[in-house]
Amino acid sequence: QKEVEQDPGPLSVPEGAIVSLNCTYSNSAFQYFMWYRQYSRKGPELLMYTYSSGNKEDGRFTAQVDKSSKYISLFIRDSQPSDSATYLCAMTSRGTDKLIFGTGTRLQVFP
Amino acid sequence: DAGITQSPRYKITETGRQVTLMCHQTWSHSYMFWYRQDLGHGLRLIYYSAAADITDKGEVPDGYVVSRSKTENFPLTLESATRSQTSVYFCASSPQGSTEAFFGQGTRLTVV
């Protein structure tokens, strides 16, 4: 079993929809949670960074962490065609320099 | 330009050849990382470095060698390339630890 599980999709939604992207994990030591966005043939770029449990909002993006369920989510409100990309969750624990990535979910937002 | 750059962007090499992928960052970040990205596996850590002259293995280090004589450079060498090393390779840097890593554009390597 992988430490981090993520549905690969693809997820196809109409413009304006609310998108929910999720990851589950097995290592209870994970405390730092990140979401990266990766456009086709580009490097991943950091989108959201959350420490421990709770919510974090940045514009149309909201990251949620539920440590009791070992479950993290990224919500995108009012989705745009420019949001079409692969979204990767990543996480790590205190005292380690290794970031563990999910396999990524491909999102397509159509006009 | 400031940032992190990888070279070459595309490379085709033959089985058994040695090939080096270059990574250069201008932020003076302490940490640098090499990942490979393959379908179905996502990003997997090959090697990382916490500072100049300090390197450590990641999840899939076999067949790869790294060095870090200067803070800004972190080359990755495939000593004897195999077809299983066909992949997209990403270099990343971070001011501290593995959080908030900044990635390069990637090198697409094909081993024939």
Backbone of each chain as ProteinMPNN parsed JSONL, in Angstrom:
{"seq_chain_A": "QKEVEQDPGPLSVPEGAIVSLNCTYSNSAFQYFMWYRQYSRKGPELLMYTYSSGNKEDGRFTAQVDKSSKYISLFIRDSQPSDSATYLCAMTSRGTDKLIFGTGTRLQVFP", "coords_chain_A": {"N_chain_A": [[0.839, -1.194, 0.0], [0.521, 2.197, -0.853], [1.966, 5.085, 0.713], [0.661, 7.474, 0.332], [-2.386, 8.045, -1.185], [-4.068, 8.813, -4.174], [-6.661, 9.655, -6.308], [-6.363, 9.172, -9.735], [-7.98, 10.329, -11.657], [-9.18, 11.006, -15.021], [-10.742, 14.121, -14.009], [-13.508, 15.784, -15.049], [-15.06, 18.833, -15.437], [-17.621, 21.406, -15.712], [-17.077, 24.863, -16.497], [-17.054, 27.128, -13.753], [-17.923, 25.345, -11.849], [-17.702, 23.782, -8.588], [-14.837, 22.25, -7.453], [-13.594, 19.294, -6.035], [-10.78, 17.871, -4.719], [-8.912, 15.116, -3.564], [-6.892, 13.396, -1.087], [-5.691, 10.506, 0.555], [-3.891, 9.221, 3.366], [-1.461, 7.141, 5.056], [0.457, 7.384, 7.01], [0.647, 8.464, 10.182], [2.381, 10.306, 11.186], [2.733, 12.396, 9.473], [2.704, 15.894, 9.099], [2.856, 18.197, 7.654], [1.329, 19.525, 4.866], [0.822, 19.728, 1.442], [-0.317, 21.167, -1.65], [0.273, 20.851, -5.021], [0.284, 22.268, -8.29], [0.38, 21.219, -11.6], [1.011, 22.024, -14.795], [0.714, 20.806, -18.182], [3.672, 19.37, -19.331], [5.266, 20.955, -17.731], [7.003, 22.015, -14.709], [5.993, 21.085, -11.342], [4.151, 23.444, -9.347], [3.988, 25.13, -6.25], [0.931, 25.357, -4.615], [-0.75, 25.437, -2.321], [-0.099, 25.37, 1.193], [-0.209, 23.698, 4.186], [-0.121, 23.418, 7.682], [-0.482, 20.854, 9.949], [-3.791, 20.168, 11.235], [-6.936, 21.516, 9.952], [-8.272, 24.351, 8.109], [-7.337, 26.232, 5.211], [-7.44, 29.141, 3.339], [-7.154, 30.59, 0.112], [-7.868, 32.863, -1.997], [-9.696, 31.507, -4.601], [-9.196, 28.996, -3.762], [-9.272, 26.403, -1.345], [-7.775, 24.639, 1.219], [-8.055, 21.676, 3.067], [-7.434, 19.821, 6.013], [-7.783, 16.793, 7.611], [-6.701, 15.238, 10.143], [-7.483, 13.207, 11.82], [-8.899, 11.483, 10.228], [-7.033, 11.007, 8.363], [-6.939, 12.419, 5.886], [-6.94, 14.631, 3.212], [-8.003, 17.598, 1.495], [-8.56, 19.568, -1.44], [-10.28, 22.342, -2.443], [-11.712, 23.948, -5.194], [-13.196, 26.846, -6.058], [-15.621, 28.286, -8.318], [-14.489, 27.295, -10.786], [-12.131, 27.558, -13.478], [-11.251, 27.391, -16.995], [-8.497, 27.718, -17.103], [-7.668, 26.448, -14.851], [-7.292, 23.88, -15.507], [-5.286, 21.177, -15.157], [-2.803, 19.017, -13.649], [-3.18, 18.0, -10.338], [-1.27, 17.64, -7.516], [-1.0, 16.106, -4.401], [1.04, 16.445, -1.491], [3.132, 15.485, 1.217], [4.775, 15.6, 4.432], [6.761, 14.856, 7.338], [7.74, 16.155, 10.552], [11.197, 16.671, 11.066], [12.134, 15.188, 8.967], [13.441, 15.229, 5.649], [12.119, 14.412, 3.452], [9.739, 14.511, 0.986], [6.599, 13.209, 0.336], [4.762, 12.304, -2.405], [1.451, 12.216, -3.838], [-0.002, 10.455, -6.65], [-1.205, 12.238, -8.314], [-4.021, 14.075, -9.628], [-5.722, 14.461, -12.582], [-7.245, 17.282, -13.841], [-9.828, 18.637, -15.763], [-11.3, 21.514, -16.93], [-14.022, 22.529, -18.659], [-15.23, 24.965, -21.023]], "CA_chain_A": [[0.0, 0.0, 0.0], [1.285, 3.429, -0.903], [1.772, 5.969, 1.857], [-0.287, 8.508, -0.072], [-3.249, 7.589, -2.274], [-4.771, 9.9, -4.837], [-7.373, 9.191, -7.496], [-5.717, 9.819, -10.889], [-8.933, 10.96, -12.545], [-9.367, 12.458, -15.049], [-11.95, 14.736, -13.521], [-13.922, 16.757, -16.05], [-16.143, 19.633, -14.877], [-17.895, 22.625, -16.477], [-16.609, 26.13, -15.939], [-17.903, 27.619, -12.678], [-18.211, 24.29, -10.876], [-16.82, 23.604, -7.427], [-14.058, 21.026, -7.622], [-13.039, 18.72, -4.811], [-9.681, 16.939, -4.961], [-8.663, 14.487, -2.271], [-5.829, 12.411, -0.876], [-5.651, 9.824, 1.849], [-2.542, 8.803, 3.696], [-1.425, 6.122, 6.097], [1.459, 7.707, 8.023], [0.092, 9.44, 11.122], [3.413, 11.299, 11.538], [2.683, 13.537, 8.544], [2.188, 17.111, 9.721], [2.913, 19.272, 6.667], [0.554, 19.069, 3.721], [0.929, 20.661, 0.34], [-0.915, 20.909, -2.952], [1.003, 21.387, -6.157], [-0.394, 22.262, -9.574], [1.335, 20.958, -12.671], [0.515, 22.111, -16.163], [1.32, 19.836, -19.071], [5.08, 19.575, -19.721], [5.875, 21.949, -16.86], [7.282, 21.528, -13.37], [4.961, 21.397, -10.348], [4.282, 24.704, -8.617], [3.296, 25.068, -4.975], [-0.342, 26.072, -4.612], [-1.194, 25.623, -0.944], [0.739, 24.718, 2.197], [-0.925, 23.693, 5.447], [0.521, 22.701, 8.772], [-1.384, 20.135, 10.849], [-5.184, 20.114, 10.832], [-7.641, 22.771, 9.769], [-8.529, 24.887, 6.782], [-6.587, 27.404, 4.758], [-8.077, 29.666, 2.14], [-6.373, 31.529, -0.684], [-8.661, 33.168, -3.188], [-10.697, 30.49, -4.938], [-8.693, 27.703, -3.299], [-9.324, 26.09, 0.075], [-7.169, 23.357, 1.583], [-8.536, 21.135, 4.342], [-6.71, 18.663, 6.53], [-8.441, 16.076, 8.695], [-5.693, 14.272, 10.57], [-8.11, 12.047, 12.465], [-9.288, 10.569, 9.153], [-5.897, 10.923, 7.439], [-7.612, 12.795, 4.647], [-6.797, 16.041, 2.89], [-8.799, 18.01, 0.341], [-8.388, 20.877, -2.06], [-11.498, 22.782, -3.109], [-11.56, 25.061, -6.128], [-14.498, 27.459, -6.343], [-15.715, 29.008, -9.594], [-13.383, 26.762, -11.583], [-11.883, 28.193, -14.775], [-10.479, 26.535, -17.908], [-7.077, 27.842, -16.768], [-7.374, 25.535, -13.735], [-7.045, 22.546, -16.068], [-3.907, 20.795, -14.827], [-2.729, 17.896, -12.712], [-2.99, 18.471, -8.974], [-0.575, 16.635, -6.707], [-0.852, 16.349, -2.977], [2.356, 16.055, -0.975], [3.157, 15.613, 2.673], [6.004, 15.207, 5.102], [6.677, 14.942, 8.8], [8.803, 16.929, 11.2], [12.451, 15.951, 11.239], [12.553, 14.495, 7.757], [13.533, 16.1, 4.485], [11.542, 13.702, 2.317], [8.358, 14.859, 0.65], [5.932, 12.084, -0.316], [3.734, 12.806, -3.312], [0.44, 11.388, -4.457], [0.248, 10.283, -8.078], [-1.772, 13.36, -9.041], [-5.348, 13.986, -10.255], [-5.823, 15.34, -13.752], [-8.492, 18.044, -13.86], [-10.139, 19.392, -16.979], [-12.449, 22.404, -16.796], [-14.403, 22.897, -20.019], [-16.041, 26.2, -21.07]], "C_chain_A": [[0.875, 1.245, 0.0], [0.984, 4.27, 0.317], [0.722, 7.036, 1.57], [-1.07, 8.002, -1.277], [-4.021, 8.78, -2.842], [-5.401, 9.356, -6.101], [-6.797, 9.91, -8.716], [-6.667, 10.579, -11.81], [-8.895, 10.294, -13.924], [-10.723, 12.896, -14.516], [-12.312, 15.858, -14.488], [-15.145, 17.502, -15.535], [-16.4, 20.84, -15.76], [-17.355, 23.848, -15.747], [-17.591, 26.63, -14.881], [-18.205, 26.6, -11.608], [-17.266, 24.368, -9.686], [-16.135, 22.244, -7.572], [-13.534, 20.584, -6.274], [-11.99, 17.678, -5.181], [-9.222, 16.393, -3.612], [-7.457, 13.562, -2.28], [-6.03, 11.764, 0.48], [-4.226, 9.376, 2.108], [-2.566, 7.851, 4.881], [-0.483, 6.484, 7.245], [0.949, 8.809, 8.952], [1.111, 10.503, 11.538], [3.4, 12.506, 10.602], [2.032, 14.735, 9.226], [2.113, 18.276, 8.738], [2.287, 18.765, 5.381], [0.556, 20.152, 2.642], [0.108, 20.21, -0.862], [-0.086, 21.615, -4.006], [0.121, 21.306, -7.396], [0.672, 22.08, -10.642], [0.64, 21.031, -14.015], [1.307, 21.151, -17.039], [2.725, 20.269, -19.48], [5.751, 20.715, -18.946], [6.215, 21.306, -15.524], [6.144, 21.85, -12.422], [5.232, 22.75, -9.689], [3.433, 24.624, -7.351], [2.054, 25.96, -4.999], [-0.767, 26.417, -3.184], [-0.291, 24.822, -0.002], [0.027, 24.841, 3.538], [-0.148, 22.9, 6.475], [-0.554, 22.133, 9.685], [-2.816, 20.216, 10.351], [-5.769, 21.498, 10.599], [-7.782, 23.146, 8.315], [-7.599, 26.051, 6.493], [-7.175, 27.864, 3.442], [-7.154, 30.658, 1.443], [-7.129, 31.775, -1.978], [-9.716, 32.11, -3.434], [-10.329, 29.101, -4.396], [-8.8, 27.574, -1.788], [-8.72, 24.71, 0.3], [-7.682, 22.946, 2.952], [-7.706, 19.925, 4.729], [-7.499, 18.074, 7.69], [-7.492, 14.962, 9.131], [-6.331, 13.038, 11.212], [-8.534, 11.009, 11.434], [-8.155, 10.322, 8.174], [-6.381, 11.237, 6.016], [-7.386, 14.285, 4.416], [-7.549, 16.352, 1.611], [-8.341, 19.368, -0.16], [-9.682, 21.196, -2.791], [-11.165, 23.974, -4.002], [-12.952, 25.588, -6.421], [-14.446, 28.168, -7.687], [-14.578, 28.569, -10.529], [-13.345, 27.391, -12.982], [-11.129, 27.219, -15.69], [-8.977, 26.584, -17.618], [-6.672, 26.992, -15.561], [-7.093, 24.12, -14.226], [-5.568, 22.2, -15.927], [-3.965, 19.509, -14.022], [-2.421, 18.454, -11.334], [-2.4, 17.342, -8.131], [-0.606, 17.032, -5.241], [0.539, 15.863, -2.553], [2.363, 16.272, 0.528], [4.472, 15.113, 3.246], [5.816, 15.375, 6.607], [7.853, 15.741, 9.339], [10.045, 16.057, 11.322], [12.893, 15.142, 10.043], [12.579, 15.485, 6.603], [12.871, 15.479, 3.262], [10.07, 14.036, 2.165], [7.757, 13.685, -0.115], [4.759, 12.636, -1.129], [2.677, 11.752, -3.608], [0.716, 11.314, -5.95], [-0.348, 11.408, -8.92], [-3.151, 13.059, -9.614], [-5.395, 14.974, -11.407], [-7.207, 15.958, -13.787], [-8.639, 18.752, -15.194], [-11.397, 20.206, -16.734], [-12.813, 22.879, -18.193], [-15.353, 24.105, -19.998], [-17.511, 25.894, -21.257]], "O_chain_A": [[1.844, 1.338, 0.753], [-0.103, 4.191, 0.89], [-0.016, 7.447, 2.464], [-0.483, 7.579, -2.272], [-4.545, 9.622, -2.112], [-4.742, 8.668, -6.88], [-6.746, 11.14, -8.731], [-6.23, 11.375, -12.641], [-8.6, 9.102, -13.996], [-11.706, 12.155, -14.562], [-11.518, 16.771, -14.717], [-16.162, 16.88, -15.227], [-15.505, 21.269, -16.487], [-17.203, 23.845, -14.525], [-18.806, 26.57, -15.074], [-18.705, 26.964, -10.544], [-16.179, 24.942, -9.768], [-16.79, 21.224, -7.787], [-13.085, 21.401, -5.47], [-12.29, 16.711, -5.881], [-9.155, 17.133, -2.631], [-7.059, 13.024, -3.313], [-6.485, 12.402, 1.429], [-3.449, 9.177, 1.175], [-3.553, 7.763, 5.61], [-0.615, 5.942, 8.342], [0.834, 9.963, 8.54], [0.746, 11.492, 12.174], [4.002, 13.533, 10.916], [0.971, 14.626, 9.84], [1.382, 19.238, 8.972], [2.663, 17.711, 4.866], [0.32, 21.329, 2.914], [-0.129, 19.018, -1.057], [0.216, 22.804, -3.901], [-0.689, 20.389, -7.536], [1.731, 22.707, -10.596], [-0.212, 20.202, -14.334], [2.414, 20.738, -16.695], [2.933, 21.399, -19.921], [6.68, 21.354, -19.439], [5.778, 20.193, -15.232], [5.395, 22.796, -12.665], [6.381, 23.146, -9.498], [2.311, 24.119, -7.371], [2.114, 27.139, -5.348], [-1.103, 27.564, -2.889], [0.208, 23.752, -0.349], [-0.301, 25.943, 3.977], [0.412, 21.845, 6.176], [-1.436, 22.861, 10.141], [-3.034, 20.323, 9.145], [-5.188, 22.512, 10.986], [-7.458, 22.372, 7.414], [-7.14, 26.752, 7.394], [-7.383, 27.061, 2.533], [-6.468, 31.454, 2.085], [-7.039, 30.996, -2.928], [-10.545, 31.845, -2.563], [-11.088, 28.146, -4.566], [-8.47, 28.498, -1.045], [-9.107, 23.737, -0.348], [-7.739, 23.754, 3.879], [-7.326, 19.113, 3.885], [-7.84, 18.779, 8.64], [-7.488, 13.876, 8.551], [-5.768, 11.945, 11.148], [-8.534, 9.809, 11.712], [-8.295, 9.517, 7.254], [-6.246, 10.434, 5.093], [-7.609, 15.101, 5.31], [-7.716, 15.49, 0.749], [-7.815, 20.193, 0.587], [-10.131, 20.432, -3.645], [-10.434, 24.883, -3.609], [-13.793, 24.872, -6.965], [-13.384, 28.594, -8.142], [-13.801, 29.4, -11.0], [-14.377, 27.705, -13.575], [-10.443, 26.32, -15.203], [-8.266, 25.609, -17.858], [-5.485, 26.832, -15.279], [-6.698, 23.257, -13.442], [-4.708, 22.858, -16.513], [-5.042, 18.98, -13.748], [-1.519, 19.277, -11.172], [-2.955, 16.246, -8.048], [-0.275, 18.163, -4.887], [1.125, 14.984, -3.184], [1.67, 17.151, 1.04], [5.181, 14.316, 2.631], [4.836, 15.959, 7.071], [8.84, 15.965, 8.639], [9.964, 14.87, 11.638], [13.926, 14.474, 10.095], [11.828, 16.46, 6.588], [13.046, 15.974, 2.148], [9.271, 13.867, 3.086], [8.333, 13.22, -1.098], [3.89, 13.334, -0.608], [2.963, 10.554, -3.627], [1.575, 12.033, -6.46], [-0.037, 11.526, -10.105], [-3.424, 11.935, -10.036], [-5.142, 16.167, -11.233], [-8.217, 15.254, -13.765], [-7.705, 19.381, -15.691], [-12.439, 19.658, -16.373], [-12.017, 23.553, -18.848], [-16.167, 24.254, -19.087], [-18.33, 26.812, -21.318]]}, "seq_chain_B": "DAGITQSPRYKITETGRQVTLMCHQTWSHSYMFWYRQDLGHGLRLIYYSAAADITDKGEVPDGYVVSRSKTENFPLTLESATRSQTSVYFCASSPQGSTEAFFGQGTRLTVV", "coords_chain_B": {"N_chain_B": [[18.593, 34.86, -15.31], [16.61, 34.806, -12.347], [15.894, 31.903, -10.33], [15.211, 28.422, -10.858], [16.895, 26.275, -12.937], [17.008, 23.73, -15.38], [19.036, 21.563, -17.317], [19.908, 19.327, -20.004], [16.729, 20.154, -21.628], [15.576, 18.147, -23.076], [16.646, 14.84, -23.756], [18.148, 12.207, -25.466], [19.531, 9.088, -25.083], [21.806, 6.294, -25.281], [21.503, 2.907, -24.151], [23.607, 2.016, -21.481], [25.311, 4.162, -21.637], [26.861, 6.973, -20.006], [25.211, 9.686, -18.506], [24.622, 13.067, -17.682], [22.532, 15.151, -15.873], [21.772, 18.509, -15.463], [21.366, 20.961, -12.855], [20.562, 24.115, -11.693], [20.327, 26.707, -9.328], [19.354, 29.992, -8.313], [18.669, 31.122, -5.924], [20.075, 30.629, -3.637], [19.175, 28.607, -1.995], [19.192, 26.207, 0.638], [18.464, 23.506, 0.446], [18.288, 20.962, -2.009], [16.781, 18.894, -4.515], [16.261, 15.839, -6.327], [13.866, 14.454, -8.419], [12.051, 11.827, -10.03], [9.511, 11.423, -12.469], [6.956, 9.33, -13.249], [4.395, 7.693, -15.085], [1.683, 6.609, -13.191], [3.191, 6.374, -10.934], [3.745, 8.831, -9.926], [5.627, 11.48, -8.432], [8.842, 10.622, -7.475], [11.378, 10.536, -5.066], [14.807, 10.795, -5.717], [17.486, 11.547, -4.944], [18.662, 13.82, -2.412], [19.834, 16.945, -1.074], [21.037, 18.625, 1.721], [22.752, 20.682, 2.055], [25.762, 22.165, 0.728], [28.071, 19.66, -0.166], [26.717, 17.743, 1.295], [24.791, 14.987, 0.912], [22.0, 12.761, 0.392], [20.271, 9.63, 0.172], [17.192, 9.033, -1.554], [14.021, 7.676, -2.291], [14.374, 6.091, -4.586], [17.278, 5.505, -5.364], [19.078, 3.854, -6.747], [21.462, 3.352, -9.318], [21.97, 5.952, -9.84], [23.964, 8.906, -9.349], [24.971, 11.644, -7.353], [26.253, 14.95, -6.752], [27.38, 17.763, -4.849], [29.077, 20.276, -4.906], [28.959, 22.995, -4.927], [26.656, 25.369, -3.586], [24.681, 26.226, -5.398], [24.475, 24.386, -7.463], [23.455, 21.132, -8.55], [24.088, 18.423, -9.855], [22.874, 15.472, -11.519], [23.836, 12.224, -12.163], [23.585, 9.535, -14.361], [25.039, 6.58, -14.237], [25.328, 4.33, -15.911], [23.21, 4.17, -18.221], [19.91, 2.803, -18.271], [17.006, 1.339, -19.835], [14.851, 1.473, -18.107], [15.25, 3.808, -16.826], [14.238, 5.765, -18.343], [12.387, 8.619, -18.244], [10.779, 11.537, -16.786], [12.671, 13.987, -15.344], [12.876, 15.931, -12.466], [14.248, 18.712, -10.885], [14.464, 20.318, -7.74], [14.335, 23.013, -5.351], [14.658, 24.283, -1.995], [14.239, 26.571, 0.706], [14.302, 25.595, 3.291], [14.197, 22.36, 4.543], [11.83, 20.047, 3.107], [9.482, 21.257, 2.596], [7.568, 23.657, 0.76], [8.883, 23.529, -1.747], [10.525, 24.484, -4.783], [10.207, 23.902, -8.146], [12.083, 22.921, -11.063], [11.821, 23.057, -14.705], [12.003, 20.569, -15.716], [13.576, 17.631, -17.145], [13.321, 15.712, -19.933], [14.076, 12.503, -20.355], [15.105, 9.989, -22.527], [15.959, 6.664, -22.862], [17.423, 4.582, -25.109]], "CA_chain_B": [[17.301, 34.997, -14.653], [16.511, 34.133, -11.059], [15.041, 30.729, -10.336], [15.864, 27.12, -10.938], [16.941, 25.868, -14.337], [17.515, 22.396, -15.67], [19.497, 21.352, -18.687], [19.081, 19.818, -21.114], [15.289, 19.93, -21.477], [15.303, 16.852, -23.692], [17.874, 14.085, -23.989], [18.04, 10.808, -25.873], [20.825, 8.445, -24.93], [21.775, 4.849, -25.505], [21.725, 2.037, -23.001], [24.993, 1.841, -21.086], [26.057, 5.429, -21.644], [26.748, 7.852, -18.851], [24.581, 10.957, -18.846], [24.494, 13.97, -16.54], [21.493, 16.172, -15.92], [22.245, 19.648, -14.669], [20.384, 21.76, -12.134], [21.182, 25.328, -11.147], [19.366, 27.622, -8.713], [19.955, 31.295, -8.009], [18.118, 31.642, -4.682], [20.926, 30.213, -2.51], [18.455, 27.674, -1.133], [20.039, 25.159, 1.219], [18.056, 22.173, 0.039], [18.007, 20.65, -3.411], [16.202, 17.557, -4.646], [16.019, 15.269, -7.642], [12.739, 13.541, -8.499], [11.636, 11.332, -11.339], [8.056, 11.334, -12.567], [6.526, 8.28, -14.16], [2.955, 7.437, -15.057], [1.273, 5.62, -12.203], [4.038, 6.45, -9.735], [3.882, 10.19, -9.437], [6.989, 11.962, -8.218], [9.602, 9.823, -6.51], [12.633, 11.186, -4.714], [15.99, 10.008, -6.053], [18.496, 12.016, -3.996], [18.506, 15.189, -1.989], [21.007, 17.539, -0.438], [20.654, 19.647, 2.698], [23.739, 21.766, 1.961], [26.915, 21.769, -0.088], [28.834, 18.497, 0.295], [25.872, 16.834, 2.059], [23.762, 14.379, 0.076], [21.393, 11.587, 1.001], [19.426, 8.869, -0.732], [15.754, 9.095, -1.449], [13.257, 6.439, -2.426], [14.834, 5.277, -5.719], [18.61, 6.01, -5.699], [19.945, 2.915, -7.468], [21.808, 3.696, -10.694], [22.173, 7.402, -9.912], [24.996, 9.511, -8.506], [24.847, 13.096, -7.256], [27.311, 15.684, -6.065], [27.001, 19.148, -4.594], [30.28, 21.003, -4.483], [28.541, 24.376, -4.738], [25.27, 25.471, -3.153], [23.737, 26.492, -6.476], [24.438, 23.333, -8.48], [23.172, 19.785, -8.03], [23.985, 17.542, -11.017], [22.466, 14.073, -11.36], [24.49, 11.398, -13.173], [23.221, 8.134, -14.557], [26.36, 6.024, -14.531], [25.182, 3.434, -17.052], [21.769, 4.334, -18.414], [19.069, 1.66, -18.629], [15.699, 1.765, -20.374], [13.953, 1.76, -16.985], [15.507, 5.171, -16.367], [13.467, 6.674, -19.193], [11.489, 9.297, -17.32], [10.944, 12.981, -16.689], [13.412, 14.273, -14.121], [12.681, 17.272, -11.94], [15.075, 19.22, -9.812], [13.747, 21.276, -6.912], [15.115, 23.591, -4.256], [13.839, 24.78, -0.9], [15.062, 27.262, 1.697], [14.448, 24.74, 4.462], [13.483, 21.088, 4.478], [11.195, 19.687, 1.839], [8.266, 22.027, 2.391], [7.689, 24.832, -0.108], [9.91, 23.297, -2.758], [10.338, 25.114, -6.076], [10.642, 22.935, -9.139], [12.501, 23.31, -12.394], [10.91, 22.731, -15.801], [12.112, 19.142, -15.999], [14.347, 17.084, -18.261], [12.692, 14.487, -20.45], [15.165, 11.61, -20.761], [14.745, 8.728, -23.169], [17.081, 5.736, -23.011], [17.051, 3.632, -26.177]], "C_chain_B": [[17.304, 34.254, -13.325], [15.622, 32.916, -11.19], [15.847, 29.453, -10.38], [15.781, 26.633, -12.379], [17.576, 24.491, -14.463], [17.979, 22.335, -17.113], [20.072, 19.956, -18.819], [17.599, 19.624, -20.819], [14.895, 18.568, -22.041], [16.629, 16.155, -23.976], [17.516, 12.667, -24.402], [19.433, 10.211, -25.756], [20.672, 6.951, -25.126], [22.026, 4.099, -24.198], [23.214, 1.877, -22.742], [25.818, 3.114, -21.05], [25.866, 6.169, -20.322], [26.116, 9.177, -19.296], [24.411, 11.774, -17.566], [23.425, 15.009, -16.814], [21.9, 17.294, -14.97], [21.088, 20.388, -14.014], [21.105, 22.928, -11.474], [20.104, 26.222, -10.555], [20.085, 28.884, -8.238], [19.474, 31.874, -6.683], [19.011, 31.407, -3.464], [20.153, 29.35, -1.504], [19.392, 26.579, -0.635], [19.75, 23.795, 0.61], [17.857, 22.084, -1.466], [17.634, 19.182, -3.523], [16.184, 17.144, -6.113], [14.875, 14.263, -7.531], [12.654, 12.988, -9.92], [10.123, 11.172, -11.322], [7.685, 10.343, -13.645], [5.033, 8.053, -13.989], [2.644, 6.347, -14.038], [2.067, 5.654, -10.918], [4.128, 7.857, -9.163], [5.343, 10.595, -9.343], [7.672, 11.115, -7.141], [10.978, 10.444, -6.318], [13.809, 10.259, -5.005], [17.096, 10.294, -5.034], [18.133, 13.423, -3.559], [19.762, 15.643, -1.258], [20.558, 18.655, 0.488], [21.593, 20.853, 2.658], [24.864, 21.272, 1.065], [27.669, 20.642, 0.616], [28.049, 17.559, 1.197], [24.782, 16.298, 1.146], [23.214, 13.139, 0.767], [20.447, 10.927, 0.0], [17.957, 9.125, -0.465], [15.156, 7.723, -1.616], [13.829, 5.515, -3.501], [16.236, 5.691, -6.178], [19.462, 5.115, -6.599], [20.166, 3.334, -8.916], [22.089, 5.17, -10.896], [23.283, 7.835, -8.951], [24.777, 11.016, -8.498], [26.09, 13.664, -6.583], [26.807, 17.088, -5.826], [28.209, 19.88, -4.013], [29.984, 22.479, -4.249], [27.062, 24.408, -4.39], [24.305, 25.534, -4.324], [23.592, 25.374, -7.491], [24.24, 21.955, -7.86], [22.995, 18.846, -9.227], [23.621, 16.111, -10.64], [23.09, 13.268, -12.499], [23.928, 9.989, -13.178], [24.499, 7.456, -15.047], [26.354, 5.129, -15.76], [23.682, 3.319, -17.325], [21.08, 3.03, -18.821], [17.708, 2.173, -19.107], [14.716, 2.12, -19.253], [14.175, 3.166, -16.409], [14.928, 6.216, -17.327], [12.377, 7.294, -18.332], [11.602, 10.8, -17.519], [11.565, 13.268, -15.328], [13.216, 15.736, -13.724], [13.662, 17.548, -10.815], [14.241, 20.236, -9.031], [14.693, 21.837, -5.859], [14.155, 24.15, -3.217], [14.736, 25.487, 0.108], [15.273, 26.442, 2.969], [13.597, 23.489, 4.313], [12.861, 20.86, 3.123], [9.883, 20.436, 1.626], [8.571, 23.216, 1.474], [8.83, 24.686, -1.11], [9.526, 23.966, -4.075], [10.982, 24.219, -7.125], [11.137, 23.596, -10.419], [11.509, 22.817, -13.428], [10.992, 21.265, -16.198], [13.02, 18.829, -17.173], [13.692, 15.777, -18.667], [13.794, 13.619, -21.029], [14.609, 10.329, -21.354], [16.001, 7.896, -23.337], [16.667, 4.663, -24.005], [18.048, 2.475, -26.248]], "O_chain_B": [[17.925, 33.199, -13.195], [14.721, 32.873, -12.027], [17.014, 29.415, -9.989], [14.698, 26.591, -12.963], [18.528, 24.144, -13.765], [17.404, 22.961, -18.004], [20.659, 19.437, -17.87], [17.259, 18.976, -19.829], [13.982, 17.919, -21.531], [17.605, 16.786, -24.381], [16.688, 12.011, -23.771], [20.4, 10.769, -26.274], [19.565, 6.414, -25.136], [22.674, 4.602, -23.279], [23.991, 1.632, -23.665], [26.913, 3.13, -20.487], [24.86, 6.011, -19.63], [26.461, 9.711, -20.35], [24.095, 11.234, -16.506], [23.421, 15.66, -17.859], [22.311, 17.057, -13.834], [19.979, 20.436, -14.546], [22.114, 22.755, -10.792], [19.084, 26.474, -11.196], [21.244, 28.852, -7.826], [19.83, 33.003, -6.344], [18.737, 31.927, -2.383], [20.447, 29.365, -0.309], [20.256, 26.09, -1.363], [20.663, 23.03, 0.299], [17.335, 22.998, -2.103], [18.094, 18.341, -2.75], [16.104, 17.98, -7.013], [14.891, 13.36, -6.695], [13.124, 13.605, -10.876], [9.531, 10.832, -10.298], [8.055, 10.499, -14.809], [4.484, 8.199, -12.898], [3.275, 5.29, -14.034], [1.677, 5.041, -9.923], [4.55, 8.036, -8.02], [6.186, 10.104, -10.093], [7.141, 10.924, -6.047], [11.649, 10.825, -7.278], [13.815, 9.097, -4.599], [17.575, 9.388, -4.351], [17.394, 14.13, -4.243], [20.62, 14.844, -0.882], [19.789, 19.53, 0.089], [21.259, 21.921, 3.171], [24.906, 20.099, 0.692], [27.874, 20.673, 1.829], [28.635, 16.666, 1.809], [23.944, 17.058, 0.66], [23.875, 12.542, 1.616], [19.902, 11.577, -0.892], [17.534, 9.39, 0.66], [15.707, 6.727, -1.146], [13.781, 4.293, -3.355], [16.375, 6.19, -7.294], [20.462, 5.57, -7.154], [19.222, 3.631, -9.648], [22.411, 5.595, -12.006], [23.506, 7.227, -7.904], [24.434, 11.6, -9.526], [26.861, 12.951, -5.939], [25.905, 17.555, -6.521], [28.332, 20.069, -2.803], [30.67, 23.139, -3.469], [26.297, 23.562, -4.853], [23.219, 24.958, -4.258], [22.671, 25.406, -8.308], [24.778, 21.649, -6.797], [21.864, 18.508, -9.577], [24.008, 15.61, -9.585], [22.893, 13.594, -13.67], [23.812, 9.34, -12.139], [24.976, 7.736, -16.146], [27.285, 5.172, -16.563], [22.986, 2.488, -16.74], [21.611, 2.257, -19.618], [17.32, 3.303, -18.812], [13.847, 2.973, -19.435], [13.378, 3.647, -15.603], [15.118, 7.416, -17.13], [11.546, 6.588, -17.761], [12.412, 11.276, -18.315], [11.05, 12.845, -14.293], [13.371, 16.647, -14.538], [13.871, 16.726, -9.923], [13.405, 20.932, -9.609], [15.708, 21.228, -5.52], [12.999, 24.452, -3.512], [15.866, 25.058, 0.343], [16.295, 26.577, 3.641], [12.412, 23.568, 3.991], [13.308, 21.41, 2.116], [9.238, 20.272, 0.59], [9.698, 23.708, 1.431], [9.634, 25.6, -1.295], [8.351, 24.01, -4.438], [12.145, 23.832, -7.007], [10.679, 24.671, -10.806], [10.482, 22.232, -13.085], [10.14, 20.774, -16.937], [13.208, 19.647, -18.073], [13.529, 14.862, -17.859], [14.378, 13.948, -22.062], [13.754, 9.67, -20.762], [16.995, 8.366, -23.891], [15.701, 3.932, -23.789], [17.899, 1.582, -27.082]]}, "name": "protein", "num_of_chains": 2, "seq": "QKEVEQDPGPLSVPEGAIVSLNCTYSNSAFQYFMWYRQYSRKGPELLMYTYSSGNKEDGRFTAQVDKSSKYISLFIRDSQPSDSATYLCAMTSRGTDKLIFGTGTRLQVFPDAGITQSPRYKITETGRQVTLMCHQTWSHSYMFWYRQDLGHGLRLIYYSAAADITDKGEVPDGYVVSRSKTENFPLTLESATRSQTSVYFCASSPQGSTEAFFGQGTRLTVV"}
